Amino acid sequence: MKIKKAVLNSILTQGMLPLFYYEDAVVSLQIIRTLYKAGVRVMEFTNRAKPAFETFKVLRKAVDKEMADLYLGIGTIKNISEAEAFVDAGADFIVAPTINPEVGKVAHKHKLLWIPGCMTPTEIYAAQKNGAEIVKIFPANVVGPAFIGAVKEIFPGLLFMPTGGVDLTPGNINGWFHAGVSAVGMGSKLISKDVLENQLYDQLYTDTVKAIELIKAVI
């Protein structure tokens, strides 16, 4: 199976895309191991600071060795140079906070999934026009589930994934999926600053299992 289709299918099956950034590669790897142990098979490491590239290379090597069936993507990609660098480093897919068609072209060239960030119908249209199959609605807490319900039918065939402010509660999860999303991005509400700084791996494991169960109940 082509990796683009495999990654998309994995996101849709999982119903969520965990994402985080942390400078320390040792802690970051333990976060990934914990997510994997809880059942995660696709996740995003974000390019939030200068050390991200070197950290990603360490993570990629470890994932290949220990978790061969885990798809590891890169997020917060805003330009061509970042996209090409992380693709060369082994990113399985590309997530962006904005729509840069040139980043989309890099993903398409390498036959990888591109998930651009959108906040308005105009941006969603631009993303679809430039070959996106799934868009990240960001920041999701600003627009809310009602926005998805209002615009989804205008873009047949396009998949939606809210990110930023998705809460780990039944009401919030149900609200998003009932509005028509295909998956949710889970960042700091799952992998919090407290979890990262205090290495609360047991808590992360429990919360991830809970998130997966909540989502499985509605998809």
Phi, psi and omega in degrees: 000136178299144186297325180302311180292322181296317179295313180300315179299323180293319178297316182292321178293317180289325179079359177207157176234101176293143180213145178196165169225138171208138186292321184287118183291327181294312178295317180301319179294322178293325175299313181295318178300320180293316177300316180297315179300327181280351177118001180287135179233004173208133182205167185237128170260133187261143181272069188265349182202166186306320181291353187303322184294312180294322178296318180300319180298322177295315181296318180301316181296317181291319179298317179300324183280320189255330190225066189298337181263015177261127175270124183245112181256173178239136181245175181058046177261118188247347183213172184298316185297319176296315182300311182296320181298314182285329173297316177298330180278357174106017178298135181275341177197167184236129175243141182228151177278346183224179175258108170240104182305332180292324175293320176301320180296322177298313179299314181297321180300321181267007180058043178248156177288134177243124181241093180277155179271137182223154178223348182227161176302324179297318179292320178299318179298317180297320179296313180296319180298329181263020169094010178285135176263337178219138180242149176266118175274113190215135353279127188296328183292341179282320183268323178078166181302328182300328178297316179300313180300328183283328187253343189303317184290342179288338185238070181300137178090347181269140180258149185239138178224101177291140180218138180100094179096006175287121185268151180273060179227149180303317182298317182290314179299313180299319181301316180294312183291324177292336177283345175115013178285158180260341178194168176232143173274129181244105181256249188292342177286343176252307181254080188282167175301322179296317178299316182291310186288329182253007175052053183272069186292324179295318178297317179298318179300311181298315181293325180291317176300318179297316180298315180298318180294318178300318183287319179300332182287343184242345181267000000 
